[in-house]
Amino acid sequence: MAGLKLENICKRYGAVQVIENLSLHVEPGEFVVFLGPSGCGKTSLLRMIAGLEEVSGGRILIGDRDVTHAAPGLRNLAMVFQHYALYPHMTVRDNLAFGLKNIGIPADEIARRITESARMLELDTLLDRKPGQLSGGQRQRVAIGRAVVKEPAIFLFDEPLSNLDAALRGRTRLELAQLHQRLGATMVFVTHDQIEAMTLATRIVVMKGGAIEQVATPAELYRRPATQFVASFIGTPGMGFIPVQRAADDGSRAVVTVAGGAPVTTRVAVDGLPSQGLVLGVRPESLRVADSGPLRGRVELVEFLGERTLAHLKLDGETPLIVTVPGGVASPKLGSHVHVTVDLADAHLFDESGRAHHAQESLA
């Protein structure tokens, strides 16, 4: 088990700068997820860590060892790819053993590692089958097992669940979380799926345009996003954003008005808050349909999800907004006009730069 340090990493493809001066420290034993939309640089960053892409600038350290220019095979890493990359003519046992044989591991040690990894990943009964005789989930477990038998310093995962159906993805997520608990290993995982990130990571690195937007625990990202981009990317459905105007402040608390609605006294401190270009950010579960409230809109769509219902509104100012209706509560009728209340403890303000200004508990 080892830590990982990225120091001022840069990546250029000709004149195109993909990543610039990116720094990150992953502690030994952490499960860190790189999360972001397609093209944000997360896969390029993972491939540079693995040695599959050259670094244009900066340093990569595994433990205290500088591996910036080391060959992939000398970095003591194991990578699990999006595509399983199994040898179709080999049995599961031979797929697991192949890499170990190539580096001269003794046969009895190979057998021990295969036995342990097969037990851990429930592959015991599949060792004599070939990949063509396995399901997608079983093939992915074999790909993970091939990484486990290497006993690497760090595991790297490049969107390993994207080819699985919804049920298999959920089960494999659980297996990966349990694997991390059993091994206590350092793991770096790339995905664009925020559910995978939220359920697996000890910390999430949210990326946009080749830069880090925020590094935090899943709970902190959800409750106190640093930017409007993070707030919109984390959560299903994402946070709603309502353009607002500053009004006369209530002591130390900022007061804002919404188009077509009443003033809202937030719990955001006025210190450092700009007077223009503000957006009120509220998650669907912090909104409630009520007989009266500062927001008013027309119901455009109703989604029944069992334990909750999502009401899609169009506010009087034409701003879209999603409101959670708890299970057991009557849903608003399609086309009706409703009022909405806001739980101000979980409401944030974002300025024109996208920077968040959070509700303060001391202002409650």
C-alpha positions as CSV (number, residue, x, y, z in Angstrom):
1,M,0.0,0.0,0.0
2,A,1.4,3.4,-1.0
3,G,0.3,7.0,-1.5
4,L,0.2,8.9,-4.7
5,K,1.4,12.5,-5.3
6,L,0.8,14.5,-8.5
7,E,2.8,17.7,-8.6
8,N,2.0,20.4,-11.1
9,I,1.0,17.8,-13.8
10,C,0.7,19.2,-17.3
11,K,-0.5,17.4,-20.5
12,R,-0.4,18.9,-24.0
13,Y,-1.3,17.4,-27.3
14,G,0.7,19.7,-29.7
15,A,-0.6,23.2,-29.0
16,V,-3.6,22.0,-27.1
17,Q,-3.3,22.2,-23.3
18,V,-5.5,19.4,-21.8
19,I,-4.3,19.6,-18.2
20,E,-2.3,22.4,-16.6
21,N,-0.5,22.5,-13.2
22,L,-2.7,19.9,-11.5
23,S,-1.6,18.8,-8.1
24,L,-3.2,16.1,-5.8
25,H,-2.2,14.0,-2.9
26,V,-3.8,10.6,-2.4
27,E,-3.2,9.1,1.0
28,P,-2.3,5.4,1.4
29,G,-5.4,3.3,1.6
30,E,-7.8,5.9,0.1
31,F,-10.4,5.2,-2.5
32,V,-10.2,8.3,-4.7
33,V,-12.6,8.9,-7.6
34,F,-11.9,11.2,-10.5
35,L,-15.3,12.5,-11.6
36,G,-16.4,14.7,-14.4
37,P,-18.0,15.0,-17.8
38,S,-16.4,13.6,-21.0
39,G,-13.4,15.5,-22.1
40,C,-12.5,16.9,-18.6
41,G,-9.1,15.1,-18.6
42,K,-9.8,12.4,-16.0
43,T,-8.9,9.5,-18.2
44,S,-5.8,11.2,-19.5
45,L,-4.7,11.8,-15.9
46,L,-5.2,8.2,-15.0
47,R,-3.3,7.0,-18.0
48,M,-0.4,9.3,-17.1
49,I,-0.4,7.8,-13.6
50,A,-0.3,4.3,-15.2
51,G,2.5,5.3,-17.6
52,L,0.4,4.8,-20.7
53,E,0.6,8.5,-21.5
54,E,3.7,10.8,-21.3
55,V,3.6,13.7,-18.9
56,S,4.3,17.1,-20.5
57,G,5.3,18.6,-17.2
58,G,5.3,18.0,-13.4
59,R,6.1,14.9,-11.3
60,I,4.3,11.6,-10.3
61,L,5.4,10.0,-7.1
62,I,4.2,6.6,-5.8
63,G,5.2,6.5,-2.2
64,D,8.5,8.4,-2.2
65,R,9.6,7.1,-5.6
66,D,9.5,9.4,-8.6
67,V,7.9,7.3,-11.5
68,T,7.2,10.2,-13.9
69,H,9.2,8.6,-16.6
70,A,9.3,5.0,-15.4
71,A,7.9,2.3,-17.7
72,P,4.4,1.0,-16.8
73,G,5.6,-2.3,-15.7
74,L,8.0,-0.7,-13.2
75,R,5.4,1.3,-11.3
76,N,3.9,-1.5,-9.2
77,L,0.4,-0.6,-10.4
78,A,-2.5,-2.7,-11.6
79,M,-5.1,-1.3,-14.0
80,V,-8.7,-2.5,-14.7
81,F,-10.0,-1.2,-18.0
82,Q,-13.4,-0.4,-19.3
83,H,-13.2,-3.3,-21.7
84,Y,-12.3,-6.5,-19.9
85,A,-9.2,-7.3,-22.1
86,L,-9.2,-11.0,-21.3
87,Y,-7.5,-13.6,-23.4
88,P,-10.4,-15.5,-25.0
89,H,-8.5,-18.7,-25.6
90,M,-7.3,-19.0,-22.0
91,T,-9.2,-20.2,-18.9
92,V,-9.9,-17.9,-16.0
93,R,-7.1,-19.5,-14.1
94,D,-4.6,-18.9,-17.0
95,N,-5.8,-15.3,-17.4
96,L,-5.1,-14.7,-13.8
97,A,-1.7,-16.4,-13.9
98,F,-0.5,-14.9,-17.2
99,G,1.0,-11.7,-16.0
100,L,2.6,-13.3,-13.0
101,K,4.3,-15.9,-15.1
102,N,5.7,-13.2,-17.3
103,I,7.5,-11.6,-14.4
104,G,8.9,-14.9,-13.1
105,I,6.7,-15.4,-10.0
106,P,7.2,-19.0,-8.7
107,A,4.4,-21.4,-9.5
108,D,3.4,-22.1,-5.9
109,E,3.1,-18.4,-5.2
110,I,1.0,-17.9,-8.3
111,A,-1.3,-20.7,-7.1
112,R,-1.6,-19.1,-3.7
113,R,-2.5,-15.7,-5.2
114,I,-5.1,-17.2,-7.6
115,T,-6.7,-19.2,-4.8
116,E,-7.0,-16.2,-2.6
117,S,-8.3,-13.8,-5.3
118,A,-10.8,-16.4,-6.6
119,R,-12.2,-16.9,-3.1
120,M,-12.4,-13.2,-2.5
121,L,-14.2,-12.5,-5.8
122,E,-16.3,-15.7,-5.8
123,L,-14.5,-17.1,-8.9
124,D,-13.7,-20.5,-7.4
125,T,-16.1,-22.4,-9.6
126,L,-15.2,-20.5,-12.8
127,L,-11.4,-21.1,-12.9
128,D,-11.6,-23.7,-15.6
129,R,-14.0,-21.8,-17.9
130,K,-13.1,-19.5,-20.7
131,P,-14.3,-15.9,-21.0
132,G,-16.8,-16.8,-23.7
133,Q,-18.6,-19.0,-21.1
134,L,-19.0,-16.1,-18.6
135,S,-21.5,-13.3,-18.1
136,G,-20.4,-9.7,-18.3
137,G,-20.3,-9.4,-14.5
138,Q,-18.2,-12.5,-14.2
139,R,-15.8,-11.3,-16.8
140,Q,-15.4,-8.0,-15.0
141,R,-14.7,-9.9,-11.8
142,V,-11.9,-11.8,-13.6
143,A,-10.5,-8.5,-14.9
144,I,-10.5,-7.2,-11.3
145,G,-9.0,-10.6,-10.1
146,R,-6.1,-10.2,-12.6
147,A,-5.3,-6.9,-10.9
148,V,-5.7,-8.3,-7.4
149,V,-3.2,-11.2,-7.9
150,K,-0.5,-8.7,-8.8
151,E,-0.7,-7.3,-5.2
152,P,0.2,-3.8,-6.5
153,A,0.9,-0.6,-4.5
154,I,-2.1,1.1,-6.2
155,F,-5.1,-0.1,-8.1
156,L,-6.3,2.0,-11.1
157,F,-9.9,1.6,-12.5
158,D,-10.8,3.2,-15.9
159,E,-14.7,3.2,-15.9
160,P,-14.8,-0.5,-15.2
161,L,-18.6,-0.6,-14.7
162,S,-19.8,1.2,-17.9
163,N,-20.4,-1.9,-19.9
164,L,-22.6,-3.6,-17.3
165,D,-26.4,-3.4,-17.0
166,A,-28.0,-1.5,-14.1
167,A,-28.4,-4.5,-11.8
168,L,-24.8,-5.7,-12.4
169,R,-23.4,-2.2,-11.9
170,G,-25.1,-2.0,-8.5
171,R,-23.8,-5.5,-7.5
172,T,-20.3,-4.8,-8.8
173,R,-20.1,-1.5,-7.0
174,L,-20.8,-3.3,-3.7
175,E,-18.1,-5.9,-4.5
176,L,-15.6,-3.1,-5.2
177,A,-16.4,-1.4,-2.0
178,Q,-16.0,-4.7,-0.1
179,L,-12.8,-5.4,-1.9
180,H,-11.4,-2.1,-0.8
181,Q,-12.4,-2.8,2.8
182,R,-10.7,-6.2,2.7
183,L,-7.5,-5.2,1.0
184,G,-7.1,-1.7,2.5
185,A,-5.4,-0.8,-0.7
186,T,-5.0,2.6,-2.4
187,M,-7.5,2.8,-5.3
188,V,-8.0,5.4,-8.0
189,F,-11.2,5.2,-10.0
190,V,-12.4,7.1,-13.1
191,T,-16.0,7.6,-13.9
192,H,-18.5,10.1,-15.2
193,D,-21.3,8.5,-13.1
194,Q,-21.8,10.5,-9.9
195,I,-23.7,7.6,-8.2
196,E,-20.6,5.4,-8.6
197,A,-18.4,8.2,-7.2
198,M,-20.7,8.9,-4.2
199,T,-21.1,5.3,-3.2
200,L,-17.5,4.2,-3.6
201,A,-15.2,7.1,-2.8
202,T,-13.5,8.2,0.4
203,R,-12.8,11.4,-1.5
204,I,-14.0,12.7,-4.9
205,V,-11.9,14.8,-7.3
206,V,-14.4,16.8,-9.4
207,M,-12.8,17.9,-12.7
208,K,-13.8,20.3,-15.4
209,G,-11.8,21.4,-18.4
210,G,-8.6,19.7,-17.2
211,A,-8.6,21.4,-13.8
212,I,-9.8,20.3,-10.3
213,E,-13.0,22.1,-9.2
214,Q,-13.1,20.5,-5.7
215,V,-11.7,17.7,-3.7
216,A,-13.8,16.5,-0.8
217,T,-15.7,13.6,0.7
218,P,-19.0,12.7,-0.9
219,A,-21.0,14.2,1.9
220,E,-19.1,17.5,1.8
221,L,-19.5,17.8,-2.0
222,Y,-23.2,17.3,-1.7
223,R,-23.8,19.6,1.2
224,R,-21.2,22.3,0.5
225,P,-20.2,22.4,-3.2
226,A,-17.5,24.9,-3.9
227,T,-18.9,26.0,-7.2
228,Q,-22.1,26.0,-9.2
229,F,-20.6,23.4,-11.5
230,V,-20.0,21.0,-8.6
231,A,-23.5,21.6,-7.3
232,S,-25.0,20.9,-10.7
233,F,-23.0,17.7,-11.3
234,I,-23.5,16.1,-7.9
235,G,-27.0,14.8,-7.0
236,T,-29.7,13.0,-8.8
237,P,-31.5,15.1,-9.8
238,G,-29.1,18.0,-9.6
239,M,-29.5,21.2,-7.7
240,G,-32.0,23.8,-9.0
241,F,-30.7,27.3,-9.8
242,I,-32.9,30.4,-9.6
243,P,-31.7,33.8,-10.7
244,V,-32.3,36.3,-7.8
245,Q,-31.8,40.0,-7.0
246,R,-30.3,41.4,-3.8
247,A,-32.8,43.2,-1.5
248,A,-32.3,45.0,1.8
249,D,-30.4,42.7,4.0
250,D,-31.7,41.4,7.3
251,G,-28.8,42.2,9.6
252,S,-26.0,39.8,8.7
253,R,-28.2,37.7,6.4
254,A,-28.6,38.2,2.7
255,V,-32.2,38.8,1.4
256,V,-32.9,38.0,-2.2
257,T,-36.0,38.3,-4.4
258,V,-37.2,35.9,-7.0
259,A,-39.0,36.9,-10.2
260,G,-42.7,36.5,-9.5
261,G,-42.1,35.6,-5.8
262,A,-41.7,37.1,-2.4
263,P,-38.4,38.1,-0.7
264,V,-36.4,35.2,0.7
265,T,-34.2,35.8,3.8
266,T,-31.3,33.4,3.3
267,R,-28.8,32.1,5.9
268,V,-25.9,33.3,3.8
269,A,-23.7,36.0,5.4
270,V,-23.6,39.3,3.6
271,D,-19.8,39.7,4.1
272,G,-18.1,39.3,0.7
273,L,-21.3,38.7,-1.1
274,P,-21.6,40.7,-4.4
275,S,-24.7,42.8,-5.0
276,Q,-25.5,41.5,-8.5
277,G,-25.4,38.3,-10.6
278,L,-26.5,36.0,-7.9
279,V,-28.2,32.6,-8.3
280,L,-30.1,30.8,-5.5
281,G,-29.2,27.1,-5.4
282,V,-31.6,24.6,-3.8
283,R,-31.7,20.8,-3.9
284,P,-35.1,19.2,-4.8
285,E,-35.5,17.6,-1.3
286,S,-35.1,21.1,0.3
287,L,-38.2,22.3,-1.6
288,R,-41.8,21.5,-0.7
289,V,-45.2,22.1,-2.4
290,A,-47.3,24.1,0.0
291,D,-50.4,26.4,0.2
292,S,-48.2,29.4,0.3
293,G,-44.5,30.1,-0.3
294,P,-42.0,32.5,-1.9
295,L,-41.8,30.5,-5.2
296,R,-44.7,29.9,-7.6
297,G,-44.8,27.8,-10.7
298,R,-46.7,25.6,-13.1
299,V,-46.4,21.7,-12.9
300,E,-44.9,20.6,-16.2
301,L,-44.2,16.9,-15.4
302,V,-44.7,14.5,-12.6
303,E,-42.4,11.5,-12.1
304,F,-43.5,8.7,-9.7
305,L,-40.4,6.9,-8.3
306,G,-42.1,4.9,-5.5
307,E,-40.6,6.3,-2.3
308,R,-40.9,9.8,-3.7
309,T,-42.3,11.8,-6.6
310,L,-40.5,14.5,-8.6
311,A,-42.5,17.4,-9.7
312,H,-41.0,19.4,-12.5
313,L,-42.0,23.0,-12.4
314,K,-41.6,26.1,-14.5
315,L,-41.4,29.1,-12.2
316,D,-43.2,32.4,-13.1
317,G,-39.8,33.6,-14.2
318,E,-39.6,30.7,-16.7
319,T,-36.9,29.0,-14.5
320,P,-37.1,25.2,-14.4
321,L,-37.1,23.6,-10.9
322,I,-37.6,20.1,-9.5
323,V,-39.4,19.6,-6.2
324,T,-39.4,16.3,-4.2
325,V,-42.8,15.1,-3.0
326,P,-42.3,12.5,-0.2
327,G,-44.0,9.2,-0.5
328,G,-47.5,9.1,0.9
329,V,-48.1,12.8,0.1
330,A,-50.5,13.6,-2.8
331,S,-48.7,14.7,-5.9
332,P,-49.6,18.0,-7.6
333,K,-51.7,17.8,-10.7
334,L,-50.1,18.2,-14.1
335,G,-50.7,21.8,-15.3
336,S,-51.7,23.2,-11.9
337,H,-50.0,26.2,-10.3
338,V,-48.4,25.6,-7.0
339,H,-46.5,27.5,-4.3
340,V,-43.1,26.2,-3.0
341,T,-41.3,26.7,0.3
342,V,-37.5,26.6,0.7
343,D,-35.5,25.0,3.5
344,L,-33.1,27.9,3.9
345,A,-30.6,25.7,5.9
346,D,-29.7,24.0,2.7
347,A,-30.0,26.9,0.3
348,H,-26.8,28.5,-1.2
349,L,-26.0,31.5,-3.3
350,F,-23.6,31.5,-6.3
351,D,-22.0,34.5,-7.8
352,E,-21.2,35.3,-11.4
353,S,-17.9,33.4,-11.2
354,G,-19.7,30.3,-10.0
355,R,-18.3,30.5,-6.5
356,A,-20.5,29.3,-3.7
357,H,-21.6,31.3,-0.7
358,H,-23.0,28.8,1.9
359,A,-25.7,29.1,4.5
360,Q,-24.1,29.6,7.9
361,E,-25.4,27.6,10.9
362,S,-24.6,30.6,13.2
363,L,-27.1,32.7,11.2
364,A,-30.0,30.2,11.7
